[in-house]
Amino acid sequence: MRKKNFQGLLVAFLMLSGSFISAQTAEKVTSWKGFEKVEFTFENRNAWYIKPQKAIAGNPWIWRAHFPTWHTDMDSILLARGFHVAYVNTNDMFAHPKAMQVWDAFYDYLVKQKQFALKVALEGVSRGGLYVYGWAKRNPDKVSCIYAEAPVCDPKSWPGGKGKGLGSAKDWEAWLKIFNVTEEEALKFTDIPLNDLAGLASFKVPIVHVIGLQDKHAPVAENNDLLVQNYLKLGGPISVYPMTRGEQTLEGHHFPIEHPEFFANFVEENSVPVTKLLSHQPYIELNQGLGNAFEKFRTTKKGIVAFLGGSITHNPGWRNKTSQYLQEHFPDTEFTFIAAGIPSLGSTPHAFRFSRDVLAHGTPDLLFVEAAVNDRGNGFSEKAQIKALEGILRQMYYKNPKANVVLMAFAEPLKNADYDAGKEPLEVAVHQRIAKYYGAAYINLAREVYDRMKAGEFSWKYDFKDLHPSPYGQEVYFQTIKELLKIETLPTAETKIPAAINKFSYEKASYRALEEARNLKGFALVPEWKPTDKVSTRPGFVNVPMVVGEEANASLDFEFKGRGVGVAIISGPDAGKITYTIDGKKPQTLDLFTPWSTQLHLPWYLMLGDELSSGKHKVHLTISLDKNEKSIGNACRIVHFLVNE
């Protein structure tokens, strides 16, 4: 068997069995209230699940966090109705990220190996609230509903005792130790149930809290009330049931559950019938995988991860969640995360700014790249996209031959229209082609979003909302990226860079200094340009040096050595037209005005010539007398000269 084929089979095996390998599956069967209880060791922890006598189709289940033997009446009712009940012992970890990693693996084991439902009901009692919310916020797409009883929602309240609650000095000391923070740092700690609920709310995950009104351990005002308030503000459905009948013990923290069948109904109504959801896997292409990056993270305990893209990368969302997941998945690794997302920019700008915005901050072990949305909007041709994307990858592999790269195609209405018409969007096809050719991992999120909408999982209008995704859309993106990151593959040899698909690819692309402009007539180097109107700007493209000309007939020269040349300009309401010649050849004209120029001083990258012979060349650029009829001026503001050597 050839080595390549063997490695491919091993990768496939790891994909299929990674979760199974992590579980010690020697099972012991016992009885629990007349039901079959399966006990086993999972990642060196006690775990179990209880089987119903007759399971509901799709195997719905409820997952207990901490105190699994406390108030089990609801569990008994659900078992009798056909639910499974499951538990893994991560006690006394206070929902630390290491516990959340165990939960991820346990979920995968039960879903992939035991065919449990993709969505699970979560049941958290007391400090179990830390666990159910910690995991639900990380996985809102996997949660059918949450039942929480006297839930701890802020560790400062319990075990910290920093409010009116009794707290627990011993447990607070343990909490500080496991999270490795000081008392002062703990007061600013944000990874708690009260925060970051937008994703959970966007999935409309229903929640019920059962509380004691006089609870002195998890005071209602410091826990329940704040979470309810925050969740409701975000549009999340939540209700509260105070328990007032029966004896209140342990300073009001323990109380009898009134009508457990009511809460069993809540779980059942939100879990059954079991929803069949599409798998993430068909949209992921591993190619060479991420084994090199993962090996580097584990062996050196250091890692550099870069995110190169447009506004969907710049805005908070999938990028932050991916960074958090990597840090939690490799807890002993010191990461440097390079956020190189700039709104409005596509693959051509990415290729020319890669050295300054990414490599100058560190050499990535793992690089995420997205450009499909802006490449469509900005009108880059297929040839231009190929030159740019393979230029980025070639720059990456020249700098670090063992780097791993992930190319992603994000969603937008125009791509949805293409799929409706039975066509593959051009930008998606280019991303996939480049990824396959260079061995980079690839995720077709555009197709996944479209397919999930067609399957009725969500709508564009009310859930995803925009090509700049809502919290719901960001979660859809992140959860698929997370599935890729969970796939373990073997490291590969250094990448041997193949012949370029296009010999004029932007593999030696970079910015050139504005001071290299010569013979300025009507142009001037402005040290910190800013607009005099009230039109918006982009960060990084205002209060920076620019070569500015605002009158017709202004001209300049630019000499360079290379195969390609262009300009990055700022296109506002007064953007004009330019005429240019390269080496004195036939003049060409470009309109600098864009469809967005009335709303924004937009960074706009224009190639003047990118299939030149190697050697020295000279550009002569002039502002034209003519201008776009929608423009109010003749301005040409150059923020960067672009050269591909």
VOMARNU-393550 format. One line per 8 residues: for each residue x, y, z of C-alpha. Coordinates in pm, 1 decimal, padded with zeros to 6 digits. Each point is the difference from the previous one (the first is absolute). Layout:
VOMARNU-393550
X:Y:Z  ... .
This chain:
VOMARNU-393550
00000.0:00000.0:00000.0  00137.5:00338.5:-00094.0  00082.1:00237.9:00284.0  -00238.9:00266.2:-00130.8  -00292.5:-00240.4:-00005.9  00083.0:-00131.4:00346.5  00009.2:00351.4:00142.7  -00331.6:00080.4:-00163.6 .
-00157.6:-00307.6:00156.8  00144.8:00088.5:00339.0  -00137.3:00352.7:-00022.9  -00341.9:-00139.1:-00084.7  00023.9:-00241.6:00293.8  00089.9:00281.2:00236.4  -00290.7:00207.0:-00129.6  -00242.0:-00281.4:00061.4 .
00136.9:-00129.2:00326.8  00171.8:00285.8:00181.7  -00271.3:00032.5:00261.0  -00025.5:-00376.1:00042.3  00374.6:-00032.2:00065.0  -00021.1:00249.9:00285.3  -00255.4:-00211.0:00187.5  00088.4:-00303.4:00207.0 .
-00301.6:-00201.6:-00104.0  00015.9:-00301.6:00235.3  -00359.4:00024.6:00117.2  -00162.8:-00123.7:00319.7  -00375.2:-00034.3:-00003.1  -00193.9:00059.6:00321.9  -00359.3:00081.1:00085.0  -00138.3:00342.7:00089.3 .
-00366.4:00019.9:00101.2  -00075.8:-00289.3:-00230.2  00191.3:00145.5:-00294.9  00326.9:-00123.1:-00145.8  00294.3:00219.5:00103.1  00321.0:-00026.2:-00204.0  00308.5:00106.8:00195.9  00346.2:00049.1:-00150.0 .
00316.6:00206.2:00021.9  00025.0:00292.7:-00236.1  00330.3:00190.7:-00021.1  00088.5:-00137.0:00344.5  -00330.6:00120.2:00144.5  -00306.6:-00184.0:00118.9  -00283.1:00022.2:-00249.7  -00332.9:-00164.7:-00062.5 .
-00320.4:00009.7:-00192.8  -00335.3:-00153.5:00081.0  -00210.6:-00163.3:-00267.5  -00378.8:00024.1:-00026.3  -00188.2:-00323.5:-00046.6  -00111.4:00128.4:-00340.5  00182.7:00298.1:-00145.6  -00180.1:00274.1:-00189.0 .
00100.5:00014.9:-00365.9  00323.9:00196.6:-00032.3  00112.9:-00074.2:00359.2  -00069.6:00328.0:00181.1  00198.7:00044.8:00321.0  00055.6:00216.2:00301.4  00348.2:00071.5:00134.7  00050.0:00051.0:00370.6 .
00272.7:00226.5:00133.9  00128.8:-00064.7:00352.2  -00216.7:-00149.4:00279.2  -00147.7:-00268.9:-00230.0  -00184.7:-00172.8:00285.5  -00179.8:00312.4:00123.5  -00368.3:00046.2:-00090.0  -00025.9:-00278.9:-00256.7 .
-00379.2:-00007.8:-00030.5  00004.4:00189.1:-00329.9  00268.0:-00235.2:-00134.0  -00214.2:-00302.0:00093.7  -00298.6:00146.6:-00183.4  00208.4:00071.1:-00309.4  00147.0:-00349.5:00002.1  -00349.8:-00145.2:00018.1 .
-00093.0:00211.7:-00301.1  00296.2:-00120.3:-00208.4  00287.6:00240.0:00077.9  00358.9:-00093.9:00082.7  00172.0:00163.3:00299.1  00378.2:00055.3:-00003.4  00276.1:00126.9:00226.3  00377.8:00039.7:00000.3 .
00180.7:00089.9:00319.7  00180.4:00333.3:-00033.2  -00086.1:00095.1:00356.9  00197.2:00265.4:00181.2  00131.7:00151.8:-00324.6  -00252.6:00285.9:00017.8  -00056.7:-00019.0:-00379.7  00363.6:00081.5:-00072.0 .
00079.8:-00017.7:-00374.6  00170.8:-00335.0:00062.3  -00335.8:-00130.3:00120.5  -00166.7:00142.9:-00309.3  00246.0:-00194.2:-00216.3  -00103.5:-00318.8:00180.3  -00362.0:00090.3:-00061.9  00070.2:00051.7:-00370.3 .
00159.5:-00343.0:-00024.5  -00279.3:-00165.0:00202.8  -00263.6:00157.0:-00224.1  00182.0:-00123.3:-00310.9  00027.0:-00348.2:00146.1  -00369.5:-00031.3:00078.9  -00114.8:00159.1:-00325.7  00241.9:-00170.4:-00238.3 .
00045.5:-00336.6:00169.8  -00331.8:-00049.4:00178.9  -00219.9:00192.8:-00247.3  -00146.4:00233.8:00259.9  -00190.6:00302.1:-00135.6  00203.5:00292.9:-00131.4  -00177.3:00236.7:00239.2  00007.7:-00066.8:00372.2 .
-00198.4:00133.4:00294.4  00228.0:00126.8:00277.1  -00076.8:-00037.7:00370.3  00204.2:00201.5:00248.1  -00045.2:00003.3:00375.8  00172.6:00262.6:00215.4  00361.2:00028.7:-00120.5  -00113.0:-00212.3:-00293.5 .
-00126.7:00330.2:-00138.0  00360.8:00094.3:-00071.6  00035.7:-00313.5:-00211.8  -00321.3:00008.8:-00199.3  00044.2:00364.6:-00093.1  00372.3:-00035.6:-00060.5  -00063.0:-00278.2:-00251.4  -00322.7:00138.5:-00145.4 .
00164.6:00333.5:-00084.3  00275.9:-00186.3:-00180.7  -00248.9:-00225.2:-00181.6  -00338.9:00171.1:-00034.6  -00083.6:-00200.4:-00311.4  00018.6:-00323.9:00199.4  -00242.0:00094.8:00281.5  -00374.7:-00065.3:-00010.9 .
-00077.1:00164.0:00336.5  00141.9:00070.2:00345.9  -00147.4:-00089.9:00337.6  00190.0:00157.1:00290.1  -00077.2:-00041.6:00368.5  00128.7:00261.0:00247.0  00269.5:00073.2:-00258.4  00328.3:00168.9:00076.8 .
00041.4:00259.2:-00276.1  00293.9:00199.1:00132.8  00294.1:-00152.2:00190.5  00051.3:00332.8:00175.6  -00333.4:-00063.4:00168.3  00077.3:-00365.0:00073.9  00251.9:-00118.4:00098.8  00146.7:00351.0:00020.5 .
-00255.7:00143.7:00239.3  00074.1:00348.3:-00135.4  -00362.6:00106.4:00021.5  -00265.9:-00084.0:00256.3  00042.2:-00375.5:-00026.0  00177.0:-00220.9:00250.4  00264.9:-00120.9:-00242.8  00245.2:-00278.5:00073.2 .
00356.4:00092.3:00090.9  00129.4:-00347.9:-00079.1  -00168.0:-00018.1:-00338.9  00099.9:00359.3:-00082.8  00361.4:-00085.5:00066.6  -00038.4:-00303.1:-00227.5  -00165.4:00213.7:-00268.8  00281.7:00257.5:00008.2 .
00256.8:-00277.6:-00025.0  -00154.4:-00185.6:-00292.4  -00052.6:00321.4:-00198.1  00341.7:00126.7:00105.0  -00117.0:00351.8:00081.5  00041.9:00238.0:00291.0  -00284.0:00140.8:00205.6  00023.4:00324.8:-00197.0 .
-00000.1:-00180.5:-00334.6  -00294.9:-00212.4:00109.1  -00212.8:00310.4:00044.9  00052.4:00080.7:-00369.9  -00042.6:-00358.8:-00121.0  -00248.4:-00010.8:-00287.8  -00037.5:-00365.5:-00101.9  -00306.0:-00050.2:00218.9 .
-00363.3:-00093.7:-00077.2  -00116.8:00361.4:00022.4  00203.5:00107.6:-00303.3  00021.8:-00084.1:-00371.0  -00353.8:-00130.2:-00029.8  -00066.2:00147.2:-00347.2  00065.4:-00322.7:-00189.2  -00219.9:-00203.2:00232.7 .
-00276.8:00259.0:-00022.9  00023.9:00013.4:-00379.3  -00069.8:-00373.2:-00012.1  -00304.7:00065.4:00220.3  00106.5:-00270.9:00244.8  -00281.9:-00015.1:00259.4  00101.2:00015.0:00365.7  -00180.1:-00072.3:00326.7 .
00146.1:00092.7:00337.3  -00136.2:-00157.8:00316.1  00096.4:00210.5:00302.2  -00045.5:00048.2:00371.0  -00084.7:00360.8:00081.6  00205.0:00002.4:00320.6  00307.8:-00175.8:-00139.3  00304.4:00125.9:00195.1 .
00256.3:-00209.9:-00188.6  -00094.9:00105.2:-00354.4  -00198.7:00316.6:00072.3  -00266.2:00056.3:-00262.3  00089.3:00366.5:-00051.1  00364.5:-00082.0:-00075.8  -00058.5:-00304.0:-00217.8  -00343.9:-00078.2:-00140.6 .
-00125.5:00356.6:-00036.6  00306.4:00127.5:-00182.9  00010.9:-00289.8:-00244.2  -00372.4:00026.8:-00070.4  00035.7:00372.9:-00061.8  00298.0:-00042.4:-00233.3  -00157.8:-00286.5:-00193.3  -00331.8:00177.1:-00050.5 .
00173.1:00313.7:-00129.8  00162.8:-00213.6:-00267.9  -00331.2:-00155.0:-00101.0  00048.9:-00331.8:00178.2  -00306.9:-00187.3:00135.2  00028.9:-00060.9:00374.1  -00239.2:-00057.7:00290.4  00036.2:-00035.4:00374.8 .
-00192.3:-00226.1:00238.5  00042.9:00083.6:00371.6  -00037.5:-00301.0:00229.9  -00199.9:00109.4:00304.6  -00178.0:-00318.5:00110.9  00191.7:-00220.8:00235.7  00286.1:00041.5:00239.3  00287.4:00226.6:-00110.5 .
00329.4:-00138.1:00134.9  00372.4:00079.6:-00029.6  -00076.0:00371.2:00038.9  -00261.1:-00016.3:-00277.1  00226.2:-00169.8:-00254.5  -00180.7:-00334.7:00028.8  -00372.8:-00031.1:-00056.6  -00243.7:-00264.4:-00124.3 .
-00087.4:00007.7:-00371.0  -00368.1:00067.2:-00058.5  -00150.2:-00191.0:-00292.4  00313.1:-00153.7:-00156.1  -00220.2:-00119.5:-00285.1  -00044.1:00366.1:-00100.4  00372.6:00034.2:-00059.2  00017.4:-00339.1:-00170.2 .
-00264.4:00136.2:-00237.1  00217.9:00306.6:-00062.7  00297.5:-00217.9:-00092.3  -00207.1:-00233.4:-00215.4  -00181.2:00276.4:-00187.1  00330.8:00161.3:-00094.2  00179.5:-00325.0:-00086.5  -00257.6:-00209.9:-00183.4 .
-00041.5:-00070.5:-00282.7  00376.0:-00019.3:-00042.8  00111.6:00244.9:-00266.0  00218.2:-00143.7:-00272.7  00272.8:00253.1:-00072.7  00252.9:00003.2:-00280.2  00352.5:-00114.2:00081.3  00292.9:00241.6:-00016.6 .
00228.5:-00258.3:-00155.7  -00108.5:00024.5:-00367.2  00107.6:00363.5:-00006.2  00349.9:-00066.3:00131.4  00289.2:-00108.8:-00221.0  00306.0:-00092.9:00203.8  00256.1:-00033.0:-00279.2  00331.4:-00000.9:00195.5 .
-00183.0:00076.9:00324.7  00127.2:00197.3:00296.6  00244.0:-00254.7:00141.9  00308.2:00219.8:-00035.7  -00151.5:00287.7:00193.3  -00134.3:-00228.4:00271.1  00337.0:-00171.1:00040.3  00168.9:00340.5:00032.3 .
-00251.1:00110.9:00262.9  00055.7:-00314.4:00204.9  00376.1:-00040.0:-00029.2  00121.3:00359.6:00025.8  -00287.4:00125.6:00219.3  -00015.1:00305.4:-00225.5  -00218.6:00080.6:-00297.0  -00069.4:00284.9:-00238.8 .
-00342.9:00010.4:-00161.2  -00098.4:00267.3:-00253.0  -00340.0:00101.5:-00132.9  00009.2:00171.4:-00341.1  -00324.6:00126.8:-00144.8  -00256.8:00274.5:-00037.3  -00267.4:00136.2:00230.3  -00132.3:-00346.6:00093.1 .
00344.9:-00073.0:00141.7  00044.6:00349.1:00144.1  -00330.5:-00003.1:00190.3  -00031.8:-00193.9:00326.7  -00138.0:-00347.2:-00045.3  00147.3:-00315.7:-00152.5  00356.8:00132.0:00029.9  -00024.7:00062.7:00375.4 .
-00169.5:-00333.6:00055.6  00263.4:-00181.7:-00205.3  00278.2:00163.4:00201.4  -00171.7:-00095.3:00325.7  -00051.7:-00358.5:-00113.2  00363.7:-00041.5:-00105.4  00118.3:00135.7:00334.5  -00231.7:-00237.0:00185.1 .
00082.8:-00298.1:-00220.8  00374.0:00060.7:00047.6  -00001.3:00136.5:00357.1  00377.9:-00020.1:00046.2  00077.8:00194.8:-00317.3  00086.2:00368.3:-00000.6  -00180.0:00141.1:-00302.5  00051.3:00314.1:-00202.5 .
-00313.3:00086.1:-00196.9  00039.2:00237.4:-00292.7  -00328.3:00170.7:-00090.4  00046.8:00120.5:-00358.3  -00358.0:00053.1:-00106.8  -00071.0:00330.6:-00177.4  -00350.7:00082.8:-00123.1  -00060.7:00032.6:-00375.4 .
00318.2:-00180.7:-00104.2  00019.7:-00315.8:-00210.7  00268.8:-00232.8:-00125.9  00204.7:00250.8:-00202.8  00039.5:00240.8:00294.7  00074.8:-00297.0:00228.4  00285.9:-00112.6:-00223.2  00166.6:00340.9:00000.3 .
-00045.4:00068.5:00369.8  00087.7:-00351.1:00120.4  00362.9:00077.7:00077.3  -00081.7:00316.4:00194.9  -00322.1:-00100.2:00174.3  00088.9:-00362.3:00076.5  00363.0:-00100.5:-00045.0  00133.3:00314.5:00164.8 .
-00179.8:-00109.2:00319.9  00121.4:-00360.7:-00005.3  00022.4:-00303.4:-00225.3  -00326.1:-00193.8:00027.0  -00018.1:-00368.6:00073.8  -00367.5:00014.9:-00091.4  -00157.6:00250.9:-00239.7  -00371.4:00057.6:-00062.9 .
-00086.7:00178.6:-00326.2  -00334.9:00127.6:-00128.5  -00067.4:00223.1:-00301.4  -00296.8:-00147.5:-00188.2  -00257.2:00259.4:00109.8  00206.9:00307.7:-00084.8  00140.5:-00156.3:-00315.9  -00357.4:-00022.2:-00127.1 .
-00098.4:00346.6:00119.5  00317.2:00168.2:-00123.9  -00014.8:-00164.0:-00339.6  00331.3:-00186.0:-00004.5  00020.3:-00230.5:-00302.8  00067.6:-00372.3:00023.2  00354.9:00057.3:-00123.1  00057.5:00272.8:00259.7 .
-00131.1:-00222.0:00278.9  00232.0:-00283.4:-00098.9  00301.1:00231.8:-00017.4  -00080.8:00142.9:00342.3  -00096.4:-00312.9:00194.2  00287.9:-00210.4:-00123.9  00224.7:00299.1:00053.9  -00100.7:00003.3:00367.9 .
00059.8:-00372.8:00040.0  00333.4:00013.0:-00180.0  00112.3:00287.4:00222.8  -00107.2:-00204.0:00301.3  00179.4:-00318.7:-00103.8  00317.7:00184.8:-00104.3  00012.5:00142.7:00352.4  -00107.7:-00316.9:00182.5 .
-00012.8:-00320.3:-00209.7  -00162.8:-00186.1:00291.4  -00283.0:00247.2:00051.2  -00359.5:-00115.2:-00033.2  -00258.5:00216.4:-00173.4  -00380.9:00003.0:00010.1  -00189.2:00163.2:-00287.9  -00364.3:00085.3:00065.0 .
-00280.2:00113.9:-00228.0  -00259.1:00196.5:00195.7  -00365.6:00051.0:-00094.5  -00188.9:00289.9:-00157.9  -00327.4:00051.4:-00192.4  00165.9:-00002.2:-00344.7  00150.9:-00340.7:00069.5  -00338.5:-00123.2:00120.3 .
-00144.9:00117.9:-00331.6  00268.6:-00191.7:-00189.4  -00084.4:-00317.5:00190.1  -00370.5:00059.2:-00069.1  00087.7:00013.0:-00369.1  00194.4:-00324.7:00023.9  00337.0:00172.0:-00039.6  00307.9:-00012.5:00218.4 .
00112.5:00352.4:00092.5  00323.1:00088.3:-00176.1  00172.6:00117.9:00317.7  -00086.7:-00324.3:00179.7  00141.6:-00206.4:-00282.9  00323.1:00201.4:-00003.9  00050.6:-00036.2:00376.6  -00056.1:-00375.2:-00024.1 .
00232.6:-00035.9:-00299.2  00283.8:00190.0:00166.0  -00042.6:-00190.8:00328.4  00012.8:-00337.8:-00172.8  00297.6:00092.6:-00218.7  00209.8:00117.5:00295.3  -00126.0:-00250.2:00258.6  -00173.6:00259.1:00217.5 .
-00310.2:-00091.6:00196.6  -00319.8:00140.3:-00145.7  -00347.2:00070.7:00139.8  -00292.8:00082.3:-00227.9  -00206.7:00197.7:00247.3  -00191.9:00168.5:-00281.8  -00144.9:-00333.8:-00110.1  -00059.5:-00113.4:00357.4 .
-00201.3:00310.8:00083.9  -00202.8:-00041.2:-00318.9  -00066.9:-00369.3:00061.5  -00100.5:00056.1:00361.8  -00244.2:00270.5:-00103.2  -00149.5:-00226.5:-00266.0  -00028.7:-00275.1:00261.6  -00205.1:00238.7:00214.3 .
00250.7:00031.6:00284.0  -00006.2:00380.1:-00010.1  -00077.2:00298.5:-00221.2  00222.1:00269.1:-00144.7  -00240.2:00280.7:00088.4  -00065.9:-00078.8:00363.8  00301.6:-00205.1:00108.5  00311.7:00051.9:-00213.5 .
-00121.9:00351.1:-00093.4  00292.7:00133.3:-00202.6  00326.1:-00082.5:-00172.7  00143.6:00153.8:00318.2  -00146.4:-00280.9:00205.4  -00215.9:00039.4:00307.5  00113.2:-00182.8:00314.6  -00194.4:-00294.5:-00141.1 .
00195.7:00008.8:-00324.5  00330.4:00036.2:00178.7  -00083.5:-00313.8:00198.4  -00082.9:-00189.6:-00319.6  00341.8:00094.9:-00137.1  00187.9:-00077.0:00320.1  -00157.5:-00338.5:00066.5  00114.5:-00129.6:-00339.6 .
00347.3:00147.0:00049.9  00004.0:-00170.0:00339.7  -00081.3:-00334.3:-00163.1  00304.4:00045.2:-00222.8  00216.6:00084.5:00301.3  -00116.0:-00315.2:00178.4  00135.0:-00224.3:-00277.1  00342.8:-00136.1:00088.4 .
00227.2:-00078.5:-00296.2  00363.7:-00102.5:-00029.6  00262.6:00268.0:-00062.0  00124.0:00020.0:-00358.1  00333.1:00086.8:-00155.5  00089.3:00353.8:-00095.2  -00214.5:00127.2:-00282.9  00171.7:-00023.1:-00334.9 .
-00143.7:00297.8:-00178.9  -00131.0:-00112.7:-00339.7  00017.5:00198.5:-00320.6  -00238.9:00291.8:00017.9  -00338.7:-00041.0:-00161.8  00052.0:00349.4:-00138.5  00361.4:00098.7:-00055.6  -00089.5:00359.7:00087.2 .
-00133.9:-00090.7:00345.0  00060.6:00259.9:00269.1  00260.1:-00203.8:00182.3  00240.1:00292.5:00040.6  -00262.0:00263.9:00067.0  00052.1:00284.5:00244.5  -00062.7:00365.2:00072.6  00248.3:00259.4:-00117.4 .
00078.8:00326.6:00174.3  -00191.1:00306.8:-00110.6  00329.3:00188.3:-00003.5  00095.5:-00197.1:-00310.6  -00240.6:00213.2:-00205.4  00188.1:00244.7:-00222.2  -00070.4:00319.1:-00195.7  -00306.7:00092.3:00202.9 .
-00198.4:00271.2:-00178.5  -00321.7:00088.7:00178.8  00050.8:-00296.9:00233.2  00139.4:00035.2:00351.7  00102.0:-00239.0:00274.5  -00243.2:00065.9:00285.8  00141.8:-00138.3:00329.0  -00337.6:-00073.0:00165.0 .
-00288.2:00022.0:-00241.8  -00352.8:00029.2:00134.8  -00318.6:00107.2:-00175.8  -00149.3:00345.4:00035.7  -00352.0:-00133.0:-00057.7  -00196.4:-00216.8:00244.9  00017.4:-00316.5:-00208.3  00116.9:-00313.3:00182.6 .
00348.7:-00147.9:-00022.4  00164.4:-00336.4:00060.4  00251.0:-00050.0:00285.2  00349.8:-00013.2:-00142.8  -00101.6:00213.5:-00296.0  -00039.0:00334.3:00173.7  00254.2:00211.6:00188.9  00272.3:-00174.9:-00199.2 .
00235.0:00129.3:-00272.7  -00142.0:00030.4:-00351.0  00105.2:00144.4:-00331.2  -00292.7:00229.4:-00077.4  -00105.9:00177.9:-00316.7  -00339.2:00166.6:-00025.4  00014.4:00189.3:-00328.7  -00007.9:-00114.6:-00360.4 .
00334.5:-00027.7:-00179.6  00191.4:-00071.1:00322.0  00262.8:-00262.8:-00078.6  00280.0:-00213.5:00143.3  00246.1:-00269.7:-00098.6  00075.2:-00327.9:00173.8  00289.8:-00224.3:-00092.9  00026.6:-00359.9:00112.6 .
00152.6:-00336.9:-00076.7  -00242.0:-00288.3:-00033.3  -00279.6:-00167.1:-00194.7  -00297.2:00184.6:00144.1  -00096.1:00345.5:00123.4  -00307.0:00159.4:00151.5  -00128.8:00260.8:00239.5  -00205.9:-00016.9:00315.8 .
-00215.0:00311.6:00002.5  -00263.8:00150.0:00223.5  -00322.6:00038.8:-00195.3  -00235.8:00256.1:00151.4  -00281.4:00217.5:-00134.9  00248.8:00207.9:-00200.5  00196.6:-00285.2:-00158.6  00104.9:00079.2:-00355.0 .
00143.4:-00190.5:-00292.1  00365.1:-00065.3:-00083.4  00182.0:-00054.9:-00325.7  00326.7:-00189.8:00011.0  00267.2:-00142.5:-00222.3  00255.0:-00273.5:00075.1  00332.6:00047.2:-00178.3  -00159.2:00257.6:-00229.9 .
-00239.8:-00248.7:-00158.5  -00368.1:00049.9:-00078.5  -00174.7:00217.1:00264.2  -00273.7:-00165.1:00205.8  -00270.3:00156.1:00216.0  -00143.7:-00116.1:00334.7  -00300.4:00137.4:00183.7  00081.9:00029.5:00372.5 .
-00365.3:00051.8:00098.7  -00177.4:-00307.5:00143.9  -00363.4:-00084.1:00081.2  00082.4:00069.7:00366.5  00193.1:00324.3:-00043.1  -00284.9:00225.5:00110.9  -00018.3:-00185.5:00332.4  00364.6:-00070.7:00078.0 .
00357.2:00102.0:-00073.1  00060.7:-00354.2:-00116.6  00339.3:-00171.6:-00034.4  00007.1:-00124.5:-00360.5  00280.2:-00201.7:-00159.8  00058.4:00032.5:-00373.7  00254.4:-00185.4:-00209.3  00139.5:00214.8:-00280.3 .
00188.4:-00288.0:-00158.3  00076.5:-00343.7:00141.2  00135.8:-00202.1:-00291.7  00311.5:00202.4:-00075.4  00341.0:-00130.4:-00092.3  00250.0:-00023.6:00285.2  00214.6:00306.9:00031.1  -00026.4:00375.3:00044.6 .
-00313.9:00189.8:-00092.6  -00140.1:00350.2:00030.2  -00357.2:00107.3:00063.8  -00116.1:00348.9:-00090.1  -00332.7:00082.4:00165.6  -00222.7:00301.9:-00068.0  -00334.1:00110.2:00143.3  -00245.8:00022.9:-00287.9 .
-00214.3:00298.0:-00088.4  -00293.3:-00239.5:-00025.3  -00166.3:-00145.3:00310.1  -00286.2:-00226.9:00099.9  -00331.3:00183.1:-00028.0  -00078.7:-00093.4:00362.5  00327.4:00137.7:00133.9  00034.4:00350.6:00139.5 .
00371.7:00030.1:-00072.8  00315.9:-00128.0:-00166.8  00191.0:-00129.9:00300.9  00263.7:-00273.0:-00012.1  00132.1:-00098.7:00342.7  00264.9:-00272.1:-00006.2  00060.6:-00177.2:00331.3  00231.5:-00272.6:-00138.0 .
00187.3:-00080.6:-00316.3  -00027.5:-00371.3:-00079.6  00281.8:-00197.0:-00160.1  00026.4:-00369.4:-00083.9  00365.3:-00066.7:-00071.7 .
